[in-house]
Amino acid sequence: MSWVRRSPVTRRERLRPRLADIMLTIALSKGKMLDLTLDVFRRAGYAMGSLSTESRRLVFPCPEIGMTFLIVRPTDVPTYVEYGAADVGIVGKDVLMEQDSDVYEPLDLQFGACRIAVAALKGQASRDRLSSKIRVATKYPKITERYFNQRGVPVEIIKLYGSIELAPLVGLADRIVDLVETGNTLKAHHLVEVECIAQSTARLVVNRASLKLKHAVVTELIKKLRAVSGTSTGSRTAAPRKSSRGARRTVKRTRT
């Protein structure tokens, strides 16, 4: 019986971190937010030469900076992060407010600013049907229900996936709840903003396990992004805020 002699493992090799332990997988929201996100990463010193918004690819390995980027729908980013398919994600606060994803939210990146607003047709903004339910069309049923319930207003929610501004024009709804950026689309459809429910900006979210297992590289990423995002350096990264189930959140990042 012959024996195969193995090379001795040096102390340096034993202490050397595995590639999987230092590589980060980052889920980015496709659409308008993607260009802004790439700009922030580049200003933070991350060269992403192969990543382009014009490409149809969805996976971009960047081993030179220790990252792999996934391009996914905004509403899917928290799911990828929660279940560990991605260590980190960039997504709008509106998505986090609407969903119940169990992820950490350590950083407000302060771009992609919009607001979640209630809107109605001109001349009907102050009219409430107190004797019956107000019918509201929205992509954000959870946010909408919480908002009107907190005010004691009975509401019937109609879930739509697009062209929300059309609902009051054809009599489908009395109000809409949608994401508003400039308000120009509301004006074009003779709608006025009744009230702002919440502000929404891009947020960095982190998988709970990745924060522990890849703590050094995750905190380094947070530090660099914070430096270029204008966020106060007084925020803590060691114990980031958790987007817990049942907390306030939002859904699709569609600009109005």
C-alpha positions as CSV (number, residue, x, y, z in Angstrom):
1,M,0.0,0.0,0.0
2,S,1.5,3.3,-1.1
3,W,1.1,6.5,0.8
4,V,0.8,9.9,-0.8
5,R,2.7,12.5,1.0
6,R,0.9,15.8,1.3
7,S,2.6,19.2,1.4
8,P,2.5,20.7,4.9
9,V,0.0,23.5,5.4
10,T,1.7,26.6,6.5
11,R,0.2,28.9,9.2
12,R,-0.3,31.6,6.6
13,E,-2.4,29.3,4.5
14,R,-4.5,28.2,7.4
15,L,-5.2,31.9,8.3
16,R,-5.8,33.0,4.7
17,P,-9.5,33.7,4.2
18,R,-11.4,31.7,1.6
19,L,-12.5,33.6,-1.5
20,A,-16.1,32.9,-0.7
21,D,-15.7,34.5,2.6
22,I,-14.5,37.8,1.2
23,M,-16.5,38.1,-2.1
24,L,-19.7,40.0,-1.8
25,T,-22.8,39.4,-3.9
26,I,-24.7,42.6,-4.4
27,A,-28.2,42.9,-5.8
28,L,-28.9,46.2,-7.6
29,S,-32.3,47.5,-8.7
30,K,-32.7,47.7,-12.4
31,G,-34.4,50.8,-13.9
32,K,-33.8,54.5,-13.2
33,M,-32.0,53.8,-9.9
34,L,-29.3,51.7,-11.5
35,D,-27.4,54.6,-13.1
36,L,-27.4,56.5,-9.8
37,T,-26.3,53.4,-7.9
38,L,-23.4,52.7,-10.3
39,D,-22.3,56.4,-9.9
40,V,-22.2,56.1,-6.1
41,F,-20.2,52.9,-6.2
42,R,-17.7,54.4,-8.6
43,R,-17.3,57.5,-6.5
44,A,-16.7,55.2,-3.5
45,G,-13.7,53.7,-5.4
46,Y,-15.2,50.6,-6.9
47,A,-14.2,50.1,-10.5
48,M,-16.9,48.1,-12.3
49,G,-15.6,48.0,-15.8
50,S,-17.7,45.2,-17.1
51,L,-21.0,46.5,-15.7
52,S,-23.1,48.5,-18.1
53,T,-26.8,49.6,-18.0
54,E,-26.9,48.8,-21.7
55,S,-26.1,45.2,-21.3
56,R,-28.8,42.5,-21.2
57,R,-26.7,40.4,-18.8
58,L,-28.0,40.0,-15.2
59,V,-24.8,38.8,-13.5
60,F,-21.6,40.8,-13.5
61,P,-18.6,39.2,-11.7
62,C,-16.0,41.8,-10.7
63,P,-13.3,39.7,-9.0
64,E,-10.8,42.7,-9.1
65,I,-13.0,44.4,-6.4
66,G,-14.2,41.3,-4.7
67,M,-17.8,41.6,-5.8
68,T,-20.5,40.1,-8.0
69,F,-23.4,42.2,-9.0
70,L,-26.9,41.0,-9.7
71,I,-29.4,43.1,-11.7
72,V,-32.9,42.4,-10.5
73,R,-36.4,43.9,-10.2
74,P,-36.5,46.5,-7.3
75,T,-39.3,44.5,-5.6
76,D,-37.1,41.4,-5.7
77,V,-34.0,42.9,-4.1
78,P,-35.1,42.4,-0.4
79,T,-36.0,38.7,-1.2
80,Y,-32.5,38.0,-2.7
81,V,-30.9,39.6,0.4
82,E,-33.2,38.0,3.0
83,Y,-32.6,34.4,1.6
84,G,-28.9,34.9,1.2
85,A,-28.7,34.8,-2.6
86,A,-27.1,38.3,-2.2
87,D,-25.2,39.6,0.8
88,V,-26.1,43.2,0.1
89,G,-28.7,45.1,-1.9
90,I,-29.6,48.6,-3.0
91,V,-33.4,49.3,-3.0
92,G,-35.8,52.1,-2.4
93,K,-37.3,52.7,1.0
94,D,-40.7,52.4,-0.6
95,V,-40.0,48.7,-1.3
96,L,-38.9,48.1,2.3
97,M,-42.0,49.8,3.7
98,E,-44.4,47.6,1.6
99,Q,-42.6,44.3,2.1
100,D,-42.0,42.2,5.2
101,S,-38.4,41.2,4.4
102,D,-36.1,40.4,7.4
103,V,-33.1,42.4,6.4
104,Y,-30.8,45.0,8.0
105,E,-31.0,48.6,6.8
106,P,-27.8,50.3,7.9
107,L,-27.5,53.2,5.4
108,D,-29.6,55.8,3.7
109,L,-27.8,56.5,0.4
110,Q,-29.7,59.7,-0.1
111,F,-30.4,59.5,-3.8
112,G,-33.5,58.6,-5.8
113,A,-35.6,60.8,-3.6
114,C,-39.4,60.4,-4.1
115,R,-42.4,60.6,-1.9
116,I,-45.3,58.2,-1.3
117,A,-48.4,60.4,-1.7
118,V,-52.2,60.4,-1.7
119,A,-53.6,62.1,-4.8
120,A,-57.1,63.0,-6.0
121,L,-58.8,64.8,-8.9
122,K,-58.8,68.6,-8.8
123,G,-61.9,69.8,-6.9
124,Q,-62.3,66.5,-5.1
125,A,-59.3,66.6,-2.9
126,S,-61.3,67.7,0.2
127,R,-64.3,65.5,-0.4
128,D,-64.4,62.3,1.7
129,R,-67.2,59.8,1.7
130,L,-67.5,59.4,5.4
131,S,-70.7,57.3,5.1
132,S,-68.9,54.7,3.0
133,K,-65.5,53.4,2.2
134,I,-63.0,55.5,0.2
135,R,-61.9,53.5,-2.8
136,V,-58.1,53.8,-3.3
137,A,-56.1,52.5,-6.3
138,T,-52.4,51.7,-5.6
139,K,-49.4,49.5,-6.0
140,Y,-48.9,49.8,-2.3
141,P,-51.8,48.0,-0.5
142,K,-50.0,47.5,2.8
143,I,-48.8,51.1,3.1
144,T,-52.2,52.4,2.0
145,E,-54.1,50.3,4.5
146,R,-51.9,51.3,7.4
147,Y,-52.2,55.0,6.5
148,F,-56.0,55.1,6.3
149,N,-56.5,52.8,9.3
150,Q,-54.3,55.0,11.5
151,R,-56.7,57.9,10.6
152,G,-59.8,55.8,11.2
153,V,-60.9,56.1,7.6
154,P,-62.6,53.0,6.1
155,V,-60.9,52.2,2.8
156,E,-61.4,49.8,-0.1
157,I,-58.1,49.1,-1.8
158,I,-57.8,48.2,-5.5
159,K,-54.4,46.7,-6.3
160,L,-53.0,47.9,-9.7
161,Y,-49.6,47.3,-11.3
162,G,-49.3,50.4,-13.5
163,S,-51.0,53.5,-14.9
164,I,-52.3,54.4,-11.4
165,E,-53.2,57.9,-12.5
166,L,-55.9,56.6,-14.8
167,A,-58.1,55.2,-11.9
168,P,-59.7,58.4,-10.8
169,L,-60.3,59.6,-14.4
170,V,-62.4,56.6,-15.2
171,G,-64.2,56.4,-11.9
172,L,-62.4,53.3,-10.7
173,A,-61.1,55.0,-7.5
174,D,-61.6,58.1,-5.4
175,R,-57.9,58.4,-4.5
176,I,-54.6,56.9,-5.5
177,V,-51.5,56.2,-3.5
178,D,-48.4,56.3,-5.7
179,L,-44.7,57.2,-5.8
180,V,-44.2,60.8,-6.8
181,E,-41.0,62.5,-7.9
182,T,-41.7,65.8,-9.6
183,G,-45.5,65.7,-9.7
184,N,-45.6,66.4,-13.4
185,T,-47.5,63.2,-14.2
186,L,-50.2,64.0,-11.6
187,K,-50.6,67.4,-13.1
188,A,-50.9,66.0,-16.6
189,H,-53.8,63.9,-15.4
190,H,-55.6,66.7,-13.5
191,L,-54.6,65.2,-10.1
192,V,-53.4,67.0,-7.1
193,E,-51.4,65.7,-4.2
194,V,-53.5,65.5,-1.0
195,E,-51.0,64.3,1.5
196,C,-47.5,62.9,1.7
197,I,-47.4,59.5,3.5
198,A,-43.6,59.1,3.6
199,Q,-40.3,60.0,1.9
200,S,-38.4,57.4,0.0
201,T,-34.7,57.3,-0.9
202,A,-32.3,54.5,-1.9
203,R,-31.2,52.3,1.0
204,L,-28.5,49.7,1.6
205,V,-29.8,46.5,3.0
206,V,-27.7,43.6,4.3
207,N,-28.4,39.9,4.9
208,R,-28.3,39.1,8.6
209,A,-25.9,36.1,8.3
210,S,-23.6,38.0,5.9
211,L,-23.2,40.8,8.4
212,K,-21.7,38.3,10.8
213,L,-19.8,36.0,8.5
214,K,-18.4,38.8,6.2
215,H,-18.4,41.5,8.8
216,A,-15.1,43.1,7.7
217,V,-15.9,43.5,4.0
218,V,-19.6,44.5,4.7
219,T,-18.6,47.2,7.1
220,E,-15.9,48.5,4.8
221,L,-18.5,48.8,2.0
222,I,-20.8,50.7,4.3
223,K,-18.0,53.0,5.3
224,K,-17.1,53.8,1.8
225,L,-20.6,54.3,0.6
226,R,-21.4,56.5,3.6
227,A,-18.4,58.7,2.7
228,V,-19.9,59.6,-0.7
229,S,-23.6,59.5,0.2
230,G,-23.6,62.5,2.6
231,T,-24.9,60.4,5.4
232,S,-23.9,61.5,8.9
233,T,-20.8,59.6,10.0
234,G,-22.3,59.3,13.5
235,S,-24.5,56.4,12.3
236,R,-23.6,53.0,13.8
237,T,-22.7,50.2,11.4
238,A,-21.8,47.6,14.1
239,A,-25.5,47.3,15.0
240,P,-27.4,48.5,12.0
241,R,-31.1,49.2,12.1
242,K,-33.2,46.2,11.2
243,S,-36.1,46.3,8.8
244,S,-38.3,44.1,10.9
245,R,-41.5,42.3,9.9
246,G,-44.5,44.5,10.3
247,A,-42.6,47.7,10.3
248,R,-43.5,50.5,7.9
249,R,-42.4,49.9,4.2
250,T,-43.3,50.4,0.5
251,V,-43.4,48.6,-2.9
252,K,-42.4,49.3,-6.5
253,R,-40.1,52.1,-7.2
254,T,-42.0,53.5,-10.1
255,R,-41.5,57.2,-10.5
256,T,-44.5,59.5,-11.2
